[in-house]
Amino acid sequence: MIKLETPLTIEKVESLRVGDQVLLSGTIYTGRDAAHKRFVEAINNNEPLPFDPYDQVIYFVGPTPTKPGHIIGSCGPTTSYRMDAYSPTMLSKGLRGMIGKGRRNYDVKEAMKQYKGVYFGAIGGAGAIIASCIKSCEIIAYEDLGPEAVRRLVVEDLPLTVVIDSEGHDLYEIGIKTDRYEAFTKNAYIFNKEKNTNLALILSTSWHNQDAMYGRKLYNVDQTNTYASLMFETEFNPQNSFSAGLSFNYDAYDQHYRLNNNADTPLKASDKEAVPGAYVQYTLNLNDQWMLMAGLRGDYSSKHGFFVTPRAHLKYNPNDYVHFRLSAGKGYRTNHVLAENNYLLSSSRKVEIAKNLDMEEAWNLGASVSTYIPVFGKTLNVNAEYYYTDFRKQVVVDMDSNPHEVAFYNLDGRSYSHVFQVEASYPFFKGFTLTGAYRLTDAQTTYKGQRMEKPLTGKYKGLLTASYQTPLGIWQFDATLQLNGGGRMPAPYELADGQLSWSRRYGSFEQLSMQVTRYFRRWSIYVGGENLTNFKQKNPIIDAANPWGDNFDSTMIWGPVHGAKAYVGIRFNLARNGE
């Protein structure tokens, strides 16, 4: 608890951080919207105010009538947005503090940052308790406003919470602002059209800015990427082709972050990596029945040194009805921990990042079969796929070893993923098609010596889609049923009453979406609904009532947090030239 006394100087305000608990003593003033309107009118007319607002605090309150023997009646805070139109002007005159409840708008927060103000939250519904902290009360202006008259109060240890600090950090908000700019060009020169001999140049650049704030935690980053690729390809004959290329990739991250609510000074870090590379690829095609593709790539990272990535792909088409594919390859990736995982800052977890993280390395294997089966004069399409990924140097996101911490470090042990997926589609009758898909996932990672399921990863997903269009194409009906399998939660912790913070596993659930579309010549109208089963994850935010406590966590999301939704829309089709 921080003890403060008025007058509230700039130095005192700048020392406060959003979420701080304060006991305020000294002289403060009251005023609601009617009084604030008169304040601003007086300022605009160059007339004196009832009090000098410089380094002072205004409490947004209209006390109830005073009972005999009491200094003041019950005096709980009023909703602060009523004063939003007037507060920037008052802040420009040196007002340093405001006390109320509820959110403030953008203009107020910007004025607080400019003029160094602070917004306190008082305890709503506790007017009698607040009244006990008031030691004297005197009406000094606008007595005709009754309860809304301006009063001078002397308070002692008035309990408050910093809701918005002088840097604009807001207790009520998680704010993410993103700006992105991209440029891309691709040019090619054809030397021999018959042999498909050509040279192509690809150039791209992007600039990405993100300012993210999670309470007092923040992650601001400027990312610059530049990519260039020069590619050559040719066919020796219809069976043999060759391609080769050079590439260059440059990434720069300028990061500004605060990983702890209690930290004062944000940290800065720059992360730059230049990666030139080259590749060769050979393709053998035997009568469009067998196709073999093999490639080898070499790159040099300015951070991690030289690495080689081989890959191969085999396709076999024994007939027009069955296609087989096999693939294998190796991959490397530089992990940017904060850029890729800054959403985890929206919790009270301590962040631990190991030093000198190595590149991620993995082998990938895949197989698939596609079939086209004639059934009752129509074609049943069936596609089955299997993928296996074996991670060798994965950057592990560990939320299990310590439930109050998230740790990032390189894998020590096994980490892998098995994914099997099957999809089938069949047109039962003209205009009506039914599609079904099912995916089974087994993803496991070693967390400090213990191999476990990857948390918040569903065991399976199912999809059933039905689409029907009337013979004249006037109406279309679509319905999608999504099946979501359960999975493992990160390790919970034990509460004071012996209960767990959350269940160790979450269950399966279903979601239904539907849409009806009516087509006209140049436009269409559609109406639909999402999550019509109205499934919602219960208590998705852990300890939501105490966002600054040790147990707060808004990252344990495994299902929808919003219920059923309905929508309606209109689509216009622009006519082509000549139509």
ZAPAZA-121486 format. One line per 2 residues: number of its first residue (from 0); for each residue x, y, z of C-alpha. Coordinates in pm, 1 decimal. Layout:
% ZAPAZA-121486
NUM	X/Y/Z; ...
END
This chain:
% ZAPAZA-121486
0	0.0/0.0/0.0; 129.6/346.2/-97.8
2	55.0/642.5/128.6; 2.8/972.7/-54.0
4	-72.3/1323.9/61.2; -208.5/1618.0/-133.3
6	-109.4/1838.4/-306.7; -39.0/1577.8/-572.6
8	274.6/1693.6/-749.9; 399.9/1572.1/-1088.0
10	676.8/1379.6/-912.3; 422.2/1191.6/-700.7
12	204.7/1115.4/-1004.7; 496.8/985.4/-1212.4
14	589.9/743.7/-933.7; 249.2/571.6/-952.8
16	190.5/264.7/-1168.3; -136.7/119.3/-1289.5
18	-269.0/-127.8/-1032.1; -98.5/41.4/-734.8
20	-301.2/42.3/-412.9; -305.5/388.1/-253.2
22	-415.5/544.2/76.3; -477.6/913.1/3.2
24	-480.2/1184.1/271.4; -521.2/1561.8/259.4
26	-752.6/1805.6/81.9; -951.7/1700.1/-227.1
28	-1250.2/1853.8/-408.7; -1579.2/1713.6/-537.1
30	-1750.7/1778.9/-867.0; -1980.1/1593.1/-1106.9
32	-2081.0/1670.4/-1466.8; -2296.0/1976.7/-1382.9
34	-2011.5/2133.9/-1185.9; -1754.6/2038.7/-1452.2
36	-1965.0/2209.1/-1717.7; -1945.8/2531.8/-1515.5
38	-1569.9/2482.4/-1462.0; -1506.4/2466.2/-1836.6
40	-1740.6/2757.5/-1911.1; -1550.6/2968.2/-1657.3
42	-1215.9/2871.0/-1812.5; -1339.5/2955.2/-2162.3
44	-1465.0/3295.0/-2036.6; -1140.6/3367.9/-1846.9
46	-1331.5/3366.7/-1518.7; -1187.1/3238.6/-1189.1
48	-1261.0/2885.0/-1070.4; -1391.1/2808.2/-719.2
50	-1046.2/2661.1/-644.9; -707.4/2643.3/-811.7
52	-691.7/2295.1/-973.3; -311.0/2292.8/-999.5
54	-178.0/1975.8/-824.8; -524.7/1903.7/-687.1
56	-759.6/1602.4/-694.8; -1129.3/1596.5/-792.7
58	-1359.3/1323.7/-665.8; -1655.1/1249.7/-896.9
60	-1925.9/1221.9/-631.2; -2264.1/1355.9/-524.9
62	-2306.6/1269.9/-155.2; -2639.2/1167.1/-5.7
64	-2795.1/1397.2/259.5; -2591.9/1416.5/578.2
66	-2739.1/1236.6/876.8; -2731.3/1409.0/1218.6
68	-2395.8/1362.9/1388.5; -2217.8/1276.1/1063.2
70	-1971.8/1482.2/858.3; -2112.0/1369.4/522.1
72	-2361.4/1125.4/380.6; -2279.7/813.6/185.3
74	-2048.7/917.0/-99.0; -1965.5/642.3/-344.2
76	-1808.1/732.1/-682.4; -2017.8/814.6/-987.5
78	-1946.9/678.6/-1336.4; -1656.8/877.1/-1474.9
80	-1745.3/891.2/-1845.7; -1987.7/1178.2/-1764.4
82	-1680.0/1394.8/-1707.9; -1487.1/1282.4/-2019.5
84	-1589.1/1591.1/-2219.2; -1449.8/1823.6/-1951.4
86	-1150.0/1640.9/-1800.7; -894.1/1727.3/-2075.4
88	-956.5/2099.0/-2014.9; -919.6/2056.9/-1639.1
90	-599.5/1857.6/-1684.5; -459.2/2137.0/-1901.4
92	-502.4/2369.8/-1602.6; -289.2/2148.4/-1378.7
94	-547.1/1909.7/-1232.8; -337.7/1615.3/-1122.9
96	-579.4/1350.0/-998.2; -933.5/1223.7/-1061.8
98	-1132.8/972.5/-856.2; -1428.4/779.6/-995.4
100	-1528.3/443.9/-1141.6; -1540.4/294.0/-1489.7
102	-1353.3/355.0/-1813.7; -1221.0/681.7/-1957.4
104	-1207.5/768.5/-2326.5; -908.0/814.7/-2554.2
106	-896.2/1194.6/-2525.3; -881.2/1180.4/-2146.0
108	-596.3/927.9/-2149.1; -400.1/1131.1/-2401.9
110	-446.7/1444.5/-2188.2; -328.9/1252.2/-1881.7
112	-11.7/1153.6/-2067.1; 43.8/1509.6/-2191.1
114	-22.3/1694.0/-1864.4; 80.7/1416.8/-1619.8
116	-241.2/1314.6/-1451.5; -362.0/1001.5/-1275.3
118	-705.1/839.8/-1255.9; -795.4/657.8/-935.1
120	-1073.0/405.7/-890.4; -1274.0/416.8/-569.0
122	-1470.6/123.1/-431.5; -1812.0/119.3/-595.9
124	-2102.6/36.1/-364.2; -1899.3/124.6/-54.3
126	-2010.3/483.1/-3.9; -2046.0/443.3/371.4
128	-1691.6/308.3/404.2; -1555.2/598.1/198.9
130	-1750.3/845.3/413.7; -1566.8/716.3/720.8
132	-1237.8/836.8/565.5; -1366.5/1195.9/531.6
134	-1271.4/1412.8/831.0; -1424.3/1745.9/720.9
136	-1658.5/1872.1/449.7; -1731.8/2227.0/329.8
138	-1942.7/2349.2/35.0; -1735.0/2610.4/-151.0
140	-1932.3/2671.4/-474.6; -2249.1/2604.8/-675.9
142	-2471.9/2536.4/-374.1; -2772.2/2549.8/-609.0
144	-2664.7/2213.9/-750.5; -2756.6/2042.1/-424.8
146	-2571.7/1709.7/-388.6; -2357.1/1809.4/-689.6
148	-2229.4/2128.1/-526.9; -1851.8/2165.2/-512.1
150	-1713.2/2058.2/-174.9; -1373.5/2075.7/-11.8
152	-1301.9/1748.9/168.9; -1024.8/1655.1/405.5
154	-964.1/1281.8/380.7; -748.7/1036.7/570.3
156	-629.8/706.8/422.2; -892.7/701.1/147.9
158	-843.2/359.0/-24.1; -792.7/393.0/-400.8
160	-651.8/198.0/-694.2; -453.8/349.8/-981.3
162	-670.5/268.6/-1284.7; -483.5/480.8/-1542.6
164	-131.9/607.1/-1477.4; 49.4/905.0/-1629.1
166	192.3/686.1/-1908.8; -157.4/592.2/-2025.3
168	-153.1/232.9/-1899.6; -512.5/129.9/-1835.4
170	-625.2/-128.4/-1580.5; -931.9/-204.3/-1792.4
172	-761.3/-266.7/-2124.4; -524.6/-482.9/-2323.3
174	-424.2/-268.4/-2616.3; -255.9/-386.4/-2937.3
176	-188.7/-142.6/-3220.4; -42.2/-270.9/-3545.8
178	84.2/-93.4/-3857.9; 217.7/-289.6/-4154.2
180	351.1/-187.4/-4494.8; 461.7/-423.9/-4771.8
182	607.6/-402.4/-5121.0; 652.4/-693.4/-5361.0
184	767.3/-743.8/-5718.8; 830.1/-1049.2/-5937.8
186	986.8/-1035.2/-6281.5; 1093.6/-1310.5/-6522.0
188	1276.8/-1341.5/-6850.9; 1205.9/-1643.5/-7075.8
190	1507.7/-1764.3/-7276.6; 1345.7/-2068.6/-7435.6
192	971.0/-2113.1/-7420.1; 974.4/-2472.1/-7544.9
194	1214.8/-2589.0/-7272.5; 1069.0/-2351.1/-7011.6
196	1411.4/-2194.9/-6961.7; 1370.5/-1876.1/-6760.0
198	1527.0/-1649.8/-6502.4; 1308.4/-1490.2/-6233.9
200	1376.8/-1225.2/-5971.8; 1161.3/-1178.2/-5661.1
202	1203.4/-876.5/-5434.1; 999.8/-796.8/-5125.6
204	1023.5/-576.3/-4821.2; 798.6/-517.6/-4523.9
206	787.2/-301.1/-4215.4; 576.7/-412.6/-3920.1
208	514.5/-207.0/-3606.7; 330.7/-341.9/-3303.8
210	265.6/-161.2/-2976.9; 113.7/-404.2/-2726.9
212	23.4/-327.9/-2367.1; -88.5/-582.7/-2108.1
214	-153.8/-382.2/-1791.8; 192.4/-240.5/-1719.6
216	363.4/-511.2/-1919.2; 438.8/-407.3/-2273.4
218	595.3/-533.7/-2592.3; 665.1/-280.6/-2866.1
220	850.6/-398.8/-3173.3; 958.6/-264.5/-3511.1
222	1034.6/-546.4/-3755.6; 1199.5/-486.2/-4091.9
224	1227.7/-767.6/-4345.1; 1399.1/-766.5/-4682.2
226	1397.9/-1066.9/-4914.6; 1551.4/-1126.6/-5256.7
228	1553.0/-1442.4/-5467.8; 1707.7/-1510.5/-5809.7
230	1582.4/-1836.2/-5966.3; 1679.5/-2025.4/-6281.9
232	1499.1/-2328.0/-6424.2; 1511.1/-2531.1/-6743.3
234	1396.7/-2861.3/-6893.1; 1663.2/-3083.7/-7047.8
236	1381.4/-3292.9/-7194.0; 1021.7/-3383.8/-7097.9
238	1154.9/-3624.7/-6833.5; 1432.1/-3418.3/-6674.7
240	1428.7/-3065.5/-6539.1; 1661.3/-2860.0/-6324.3
242	1633.9/-2546.2/-6114.2; 1874.7/-2345.6/-5901.6
244	1869.9/-2019.1/-5717.4; 2024.2/-1766.3/-5485.1
246	1846.0/-1591.4/-5199.7; 1900.8/-1335.0/-4930.5
248	1685.0/-1269.5/-4625.0; 1733.0/-995.3/-4366.9
250	1533.7/-958.8/-4044.1; 1572.0/-678.9/-3789.9
252	1376.0/-657.2/-3464.4; 1395.3/-343.3/-3249.4
254	1220.3/-438.8/-2926.1; 1106.1/-231.4/-2630.0
256	949.9/-438.8/-2353.3; 854.7/-466.6/-1987.2
258	793.2/-825.5/-1871.7; 703.3/-745.0/-1511.2
260	425.4/-519.9/-1381.2; 653.6/-398.5/-1104.5
262	946.4/-303.7/-1326.0; 1010.0/67.2/-1368.3
264	1222.6/96.5/-1679.8; 1141.8/-91.6/-2000.4
266	1421.8/-295.3/-2156.7; 1550.7/-255.3/-2509.2
268	1692.5/-519.6/-2739.3; 1788.9/-540.0/-3104.5
270	1792.8/-867.0/-3294.7; 1932.5/-871.9/-3648.6
272	1996.1/-1167.9/-3879.0; 2115.6/-1184.3/-4240.2
274	2084.9/-1517.4/-4423.8; 2227.0/-1561.6/-4775.8
276	2161.6/-1899.4/-4936.0; 2164.2/-2113.9/-5249.8
278	1978.9/-2423.0/-5369.0; 1964.6/-2680.2/-5647.7
280	1672.6/-2903.4/-5741.9; 1633.9/-3191.2/-5988.0
282	1302.2/-3336.1/-6111.3; 1252.5/-3671.0/-6288.3
284	912.3/-3724.3/-6456.1; 836.9/-4065.9/-6610.5
286	525.1/-4040.9/-6827.0; 338.2/-3846.8/-6556.7
288	317.7/-4172.1/-6363.0; 630.1/-4143.5/-6152.7
290	773.5/-3813.9/-6043.6; 1080.3/-3773.9/-5822.1
292	1201.9/-3438.5/-5698.2; 1519.8/-3396.0/-5492.2
294	1669.3/-3073.5/-5364.1; 1953.1/-2945.6/-5149.6
296	1984.0/-2602.7/-4993.5; 2264.1/-2433.1/-4804.4
298	2232.4/-2113.9/-4596.9; 2456.8/-1908.2/-4375.8
300	2306.5/-1726.7/-4077.5; 2494.4/-1428.6/-3934.2
302	2378.8/-1548.7/-3590.5; 2395.8/-1929.5/-3613.5
304	2640.0/-2015.9/-3890.5; 2606.2/-2256.0/-4185.6
306	2326.8/-2514.3/-4219.9; 2204.9/-2753.3/-4490.9
308	1845.6/-2852.6/-4564.3; 1776.4/-3150.7/-4793.0
310	1431.9/-3245.1/-4921.5; 1271.9/-3506.7/-5146.8
312	928.5/-3566.9/-5294.2; 793.0/-3877.9/-5469.2
314	459.5/-3900.8/-5655.6; 310.3/-4215.7/-5804.2
316	-6.2/-4225.4/-6016.3; -78.7/-4589.6/-6107.9
318	-404.4/-4484.4/-6278.8; -653.3/-4199.4/-6303.3
320	-823.3/-4297.6/-5976.4; -539.0/-4322.7/-5722.5
322	-248.9/-4086.1/-5649.8; 26.9/-4153.3/-5392.4
324	270.3/-3897.2/-5250.4; 571.2/-3926.5/-5017.6
326	784.1/-3638.1/-4890.4; 1073.6/-3583.4/-4651.5
328	1283.6/-3285.4/-4558.1; 1471.7/-3099.3/-4292.5
330	1405.7/-2747.4/-4170.6; 1570.9/-2478.4/-3959.2
332	1410.4/-2171.8/-3805.2; 1521.3/-1881.0/-3589.1
334	1276.5/-1836.3/-3302.5; 1188.0/-1482.5/-3191.2
336	1047.4/-1565.4/-2849.7; 879.9/-1239.5/-2751.1
338	752.9/-1151.8/-3098.1; 583.7/-1491.0/-3133.0
340	458.0/-1533.7/-2777.4; 388.1/-1185.2/-2639.6
342	21.6/-1281.6/-2580.4; 148.1/-1475.3/-2276.3
344	215.5/-1139.7/-2109.3; -159.1/-1114.2/-2040.5
346	-111.0/-1314.9/-1723.3; 73.7/-1285.1/-1394.4
348	325.4/-1552.5/-1498.8; 690.9/-1467.1/-1459.9
350	877.5/-1482.1/-1792.0; 1212.0/-1664.7/-1804.5
352	1409.5/-1675.6/-2131.4; 1723.2/-1887.4/-2155.7
354	2033.5/-1718.6/-2292.0; 2177.5/-1798.0/-2635.5
356	1880.9/-1990.3/-2773.6; 1981.5/-2209.6/-3067.4
358	1799.6/-2238.3/-3400.0; 1506.0/-2475.0/-3415.0
360	1573.7/-2791.1/-3615.7; 1326.4/-3057.7/-3729.8
362	1276.8/-3345.9/-3972.2; 944.7/-3369.3/-4155.3
364	796.4/-3682.8/-4315.4; 466.5/-3701.0/-4500.0
366	251.9/-3942.5/-4699.1; -83.4/-3904.8/-4870.7
368	-320.1/-4092.3/-5098.7; -597.6/-3939.3/-5309.6
370	-871.4/-4149.9/-5467.6; -1151.1/-4071.6/-5710.4
372	-1409.5/-4351.0/-5685.8; -1711.1/-4375.5/-5920.4
374	-2025.1/-4435.4/-5711.1; -2371.8/-4441.0/-5869.3
376	-2256.2/-4230.7/-6161.7; -2090.8/-3969.6/-5941.7
378	-1738.9/-3930.4/-5800.2; -1652.0/-3989.0/-5436.5
380	-1333.5/-3795.7/-5352.9; -1128.6/-3935.1/-5062.9
382	-797.1/-3794.4/-4945.5; -591.1/-3930.7/-4654.3
384	-273.4/-3769.2/-4520.6; -16.0/-3846.9/-4252.2
386	259.3/-3615.1/-4130.4; 533.9/-3672.1/-3876.1
388	759.8/-3400.6/-3737.6; 1060.5/-3482.5/-3520.5
390	1196.4/-3174.5/-3343.2; 1567.7/-3178.1/-3263.1
392	1629.9/-2827.6/-3128.4; 1287.7/-2692.1/-3052.6
394	1240.3/-2377.2/-2840.6; 1009.9/-2511.6/-2569.8
396	730.5/-2297.6/-2423.0; 712.1/-2443.8/-2073.2
398	407.4/-2356.4/-1860.1; 418.4/-2685.5/-1665.9
400	738.8/-2687.5/-1463.2; 617.2/-2385.5/-1265.1
402	244.8/-2290.9/-1289.9; 332.6/-1927.9/-1208.8
404	599.5/-1903.8/-1476.7; 649.1/-1945.3/-1850.0
406	999.6/-2052.0/-1945.9; 1161.5/-2059.4/-2290.4
408	1458.3/-2288.7/-2350.2; 1595.4/-2532.9/-2606.9
410	1461.3/-2886.2/-2604.9; 1643.0/-3148.0/-2396.0
412	1472.0/-3474.7/-2487.8; 1212.4/-3575.3/-2748.0
414	945.2/-3362.1/-2911.0; 730.7/-3483.2/-3195.9
416	396.3/-3454.2/-3368.1; 185.7/-3719.6/-3546.1
418	-102.2/-3588.0/-3756.5; -346.3/-3805.8/-3949.4
420	-623.5/-3651.4/-4156.6; -890.9/-3796.4/-4384.9
422	-1137.2/-3602.4/-4599.4; -1425.3/-3720.6/-4818.8
424	-1665.7/-3533.6/-5045.4; -1965.7/-3665.6/-5242.8
426	-2241.2/-3490.6/-5450.1; -2548.3/-3691.7/-5344.2
428	-2771.3/-3517.9/-5595.9; -2762.6/-3210.8/-5817.5
430	-2686.4/-2904.6/-5610.2; -2619.3/-3093.8/-5287.1
432	-2266.7/-3183.2/-5167.6; -2165.8/-3334.5/-4834.5
434	-1806.5/-3303.5/-4712.7; -1658.4/-3464.1/-4402.7
436	-1308.7/-3433.0/-4253.6; -1137.8/-3572.8/-3945.5
438	-793.1/-3492.7/-3804.6; -618.2/-3680.8/-3523.4
440	-320.5/-3519.0/-3350.9; -60.4/-3662.0/-3112.4
442	184.8/-3386.6/-3014.0; 426.7/-3443.5/-2725.7
444	716.3/-3242.2/-2585.1; 970.6/-3297.1/-2308.8
446	944.4/-3041.0/-2029.5; 1254.5/-3054.8/-1807.2
448	1284.9/-3429.2/-1826.2; 917.4/-3523.8/-1847.6
450	750.1/-3596.2/-2181.3; 386.7/-3483.8/-2193.6
452	111.3/-3392.9/-2436.9; 146.3/-3043.2/-2572.3
454	-102.3/-2836.3/-2368.2; -408.7/-2664.0/-2515.5
456	-387.0/-2884.3/-2825.7; -703.4/-3078.5/-2905.9
458	-669.7/-3452.3/-2972.0; -896.1/-3435.3/-3274.6
460	-1103.9/-3209.0/-3496.1; -1398.4/-3308.7/-3710.3
462	-1582.3/-3115.6/-3977.2; -1908.7/-3195.0/-4152.2
464	-2026.7/-2950.4/-4419.5; -2350.5/-2966.0/-4617.7
466	-2420.6/-2730.9/-4907.8; -2732.1/-2714.9/-5125.6
468	-2815.4/-2478.1/-5412.1; -3158.3/-2478.1/-5574.4
470	-3175.7/-2573.3/-5946.1; -3199.4/-2213.7/-6069.0
472	-2924.2/-2097.6/-5834.3; -3154.6/-1855.1/-5653.3
474	-3113.4/-1998.5/-5303.4; -2815.0/-2154.6/-5129.0
476	-2811.7/-2327.7/-4789.6; -2489.9/-2405.9/-4600.0
478	-2438.0/-2577.9/-4266.0; -2114.9/-2670.5/-4086.8
480	-2077.9/-2887.0/-3776.4; -1737.9/-2867.2/-3609.6
482	-1625.7/-3128.9/-3358.1; -1344.5/-3033.6/-3120.1
484	-1165.1/-3292.8/-2912.4; -1046.7/-3236.9/-2558.0
486	-686.5/-3203.4/-2446.0; -444.6/-3136.0/-2164.0
488	-420.9/-2813.5/-1969.5; -89.4/-2679.0/-1836.2
490	-16.0/-2792.4/-1482.2; -255.9/-2621.8/-1235.7
492	-170.0/-2499.2/-889.5; -349.9/-2548.9/-561.3
494	-562.6/-2269.8/-416.3; -589.4/-2184.2/-47.7
496	-903.7/-2399.0/-12.5; -730.1/-2703.3/-163.4
498	-903.5/-2674.1/-501.4; -708.1/-2666.6/-827.6
500	-683.8/-2340.2/-1024.0; -824.1/-2520.8/-1329.6
502	-895.0/-2877.1/-1440.4; -607.2/-3088.3/-1563.3
504	-793.0/-3162.1/-1887.7; -1073.5/-3005.7/-2089.4
506	-1349.7/-3192.5/-2269.2; -1477.8/-3207.7/-2625.1
508	-1741.2/-2970.0/-2763.1; -1935.6/-2902.8/-3083.6
510	-2015.9/-2588.3/-3281.4; -2282.7/-2545.0/-3548.4
512	-2289.9/-2268.9/-3809.7; -2555.0/-2208.2/-4077.5
514	-2609.4/-1958.8/-4358.5; -2886.6/-1893.5/-4611.1
516	-2815.7/-1686.7/-4923.7; -3062.6/-1536.6/-5172.7
518	-2910.1/-1444.3/-5508.2; -3031.2/-1169.8/-5739.3
520	-2888.6/-1059.3/-6073.2; -2626.4/-816.5/-5942.7
522	-2640.2/-870.1/-5569.6; -2720.3/-1115.8/-5294.8
524	-2831.8/-1108.5/-4934.0; -2733.7/-1360.3/-4670.2
526	-2821.7/-1433.5/-4309.5; -2660.4/-1680.8/-4076.4
528	-2547.1/-1778.0/-3733.1; -2226.9/-1900.6/-3569.3
530	-2183.8/-2123.5/-3265.2; -2556.0/-2201.9/-3268.7
532	-2491.7/-2473.5/-3010.4; -2408.6/-2176.5/-2780.2
534	-2110.3/-2350.9/-2625.0; -1890.8/-2124.5/-2409.9
536	-1585.8/-2201.6/-2201.7; -1670.1/-2144.6/-1837.3
538	-1450.1/-1904.3/-1643.0; -1194.1/-1857.2/-1923.3
540	-1001.4/-1592.2/-1727.4; -843.4/-1717.0/-1407.5
542	-893.1/-1485.1/-1106.6; -1053.0/-1220.0/-1328.9
544	-1154.5/-1013.2/-1025.2; -790.2/-963.5/-926.0
546	-594.6/-876.0/-1245.2; -290.4/-762.5/-1047.3
548	-275.3/-1068.7/-825.3; -36.6/-1361.8/-850.2
550	-300.1/-1594.9/-994.5; -439.7/-1388.7/-1284.4
552	-419.2/-1567.3/-1621.6; -610.8/-1493.4/-1942.1
554	-412.9/-1737.8/-2160.0; -589.6/-2060.8/-2055.3
556	-833.0/-2042.8/-2347.9; -927.0/-2372.1/-2515.8
558	-1279.0/-2298.9/-2641.9; -1508.4/-2016.5/-2754.1
560	-1568.4/-1738.1/-2502.2; -1866.5/-1593.0/-2690.4
562	-2199.5/-1766.4/-2734.1; -2427.5/-1785.5/-3034.2
564	-2400.7/-1503.5/-3289.7; -2625.7/-1396.9/-3577.2
566	-2531.5/-1184.7/-3877.3; -2680.2/-1045.8/-4197.4
568	-2502.2/-907.3/-4502.0; -2538.7/-780.7/-4857.0
570	-2297.6/-859.9/-5138.7; -2279.5/-665.0/-5467.6
572	-2129.9/-798.8/-5790.5; -1988.3/-540.4/-6028.3
574	-2057.1/-602.4/-6396.5; -1768.1/-674.9/-6629.2
576	-1703.7/-457.6/-6932.0; -1944.5/-549.2/-7211.2
578	-2203.3/-714.1/-6986.6
END
